[in-house]
Structure formats: C-alpha cells, structure tokens
C-alpha cells in the first residue's frame, strides 16, 4: 500500500470519527431540545438521554424546562384615585412551547425583556382602575390574580407559560410619603393643641367649681362658728350674770383678775400706772372681805 493510500485512509477514518461524534448529542435533565435541519424545525425532544442527529446538517437549540424567575425594575404606577405608587413584582415562568419561543423571542434574554414589558403594561392597566385602599386590603389577592391572568394571556403567544405574578412591594414614592407624613404630623399637632385647650378649659371649670365649693364650705363653717361663738358668749354672760347675782364682790374680783392677766400680758411685761388707780386697788389693800390682798 502506497503512502498516499495510507494518508487517504487516515483522513477518511478521521472524517468518519468526526461524523460519528457529530451524529449524537446529549439531552440533560430539565432541558428541551429543538432540532433544526437546514433551519427547518423538527420534533421537540424533551426526554433526557443520548439522541441521534444528522452530522453537519442538523442544529440543536436547547431550552431550559425549569421554572424561571423574573424581577423587572420598579414600576411607577398611577392608581385610579390618581395616587402614585412604586410597585415591585416577582414573576415565575417556564418555556412551554420551544418552537414558538424560538420563532418569537429567540433568546431567553429577549424573552425576559418582552415579559418585563408585558408585566409593566398589565400592572398599569389593572392598577389604574383601583384605589389605594383596595391594594392595601384583602382585595390585593384578587388584584394580583387578575394581573397574573392578564400577563399569562399576553405571554402565551410567545411560547411562555406564566406560573405566578406576585406584587412584593407597593409603596408611595419617598417625596409623597414625606408629604403625607408631614400632613399627618400637622394633623396630630392640631389635635394635640385642641386636646390641650379642651383640657385647660376643663381644668378651669374644675378649679372654678372647687373654688365655689370651698367658698361655700368656708362661709357655712364661719356661719356655724359665729353661731357657736355667739351661743358660747350668751352662755358665758348668763353664767356671769348668775355669778354676779350670787356674789357681786367675788365677780368683781374675778373680772379684775382677768383685766390683770390681759393688761400685764400685753405690756410685755412692763406696765406704768399710778399707785392710786382703781385697777390696782387689790394691790393697795382693798381686798375681798376684810381688805387684805389675796
């Protein structure tokens, strides 16, 4: 065998090995394959394993069959009551029709872009018909389901099955939240001032009522004290009169002793008097009975 024939056989064997290696492809788990023969799609392969194809003729496009996630950018939505909110969503989807997917969006990156636009449009369409309090109430689940159904219907022609669309966050923009907070603070401050003014008015009323009751109680107490004092003075005068009637000399002596006590106490303790004054008659010998001082 000549050298040229041996080289030819080696080349043929190499080409055969390359052809045989190109005639098989592996399909992993959770993956779908779309074979293309001269650009024309064939039957979709979804069972994992080793598959046959025509070498150098068939082209295989792989698609992920698992559940995929999408987190589009925050959307600024105007609600039905003209309030603006920032909405974050989380979407789960899968490629349900690889052939249609390949014909419409071609790549997963393009599919994410298209699906993000669909989610944003659905949010503006659905949330634009509701008010803020509905989104913050038990109706939120129904609203979310409406958005999911709308997104699923719009994504189906792309070969995409939407499993879930969840509204993770729906907040007012920072500037709106600040304005609402300032308004709430002003309202609470106004209510606090009203409550303080009302409390001050109540305190004034209570104080006035307490002062009136105090004045009435004091007046009644003074009236009762004057009555008791008058009764006591009357009783004392009666006793003095009885004592004077029984023993006038002793009564005069007793009254003089009272005068001494009051006069000497107020003198502190010096009192300047004439020796012959009537007040000192008991000190000058004009005592009771025999005139002896006692």
Secondary structure by P-SEA (a helix, b strand, c coil): ccaaaaaaaaaaaaaaaaaaaacbbbbcccbbbbbbcccccccccccccbbbbccccbbbbbbbccbbbbbcccccccccccbbbbbbbbbbbccccaaaaaaccccaaaaaaaaaaaaaaaaaaaaccccaaaaaccaaaaaaaaaaaaaaaaaccccccccccccccccccaaaaaaaaaaaaaaaaaaaaaaaaaaaaaaaaaaaaaaaaaaaaaaaaaaaaaaaaaaaaaaaaaaaaaaaaacaaaaaaaaaaaaaaaaaaaaccbbbbbcccccccccccccccccccc
